[in-house]
Amino acid sequence: MSKKPSQEKQSFTKWSYFGAALTRLLDAREMTGRELARKSGLIESKISRLKIGEQRYLSRHDLLMITKCFSEWPEEQAKLVAAHLMDECSGPGSELVRITIHDGPKKMLMAKISSRVNEAIETILGQVVKDPAKEKFVIELASMFGKGKES
């Protein structure tokens, strides 16, 4: 005997661009949802619902609180904002809308230097995020060139 449609459990995948972007960013920064909740002032369950796409509505205030936690990485902030906008973009004609992130001053500068220096900088940036000792070393090195200061 088959089940009536009202008895069948509906199953569908909940997904959001913002949730995917937030999950990637947290993984890349080795940060937990609990840590983000603490830093942002939002409750952990809301962060969890946003990550898994269960909650797609995101207020301007909550978006601001989350992006502020990544203030050291403007490109990452831009990716979160773009993902949020992509979630908001729906309805007739929405397939014609494109949301892009423009290259900032850093990208323009990187285009002017050699590929070897560019690769070296990207390697350093990848390591600095993971290791506070390397971050301190890079800050000290920058201070030798007249930039950066100890914090």
Buried (B, 14 or more C-beta within 10 A) or exposed (E): EEEEEEEEEEEEEEEBBBBBBBBBBBEEBEBEBEBBBEBBEBEBEBBBBBBBBBBBEBEEEBBEBBBEBBEEBBEBBBBBBBBBBBBBBEEEEEEEEEEEEEEEEEEEEBEEEEEEEBEEBEEBEEBBBEEEEBBEBBBEEEEEEEEEEEE
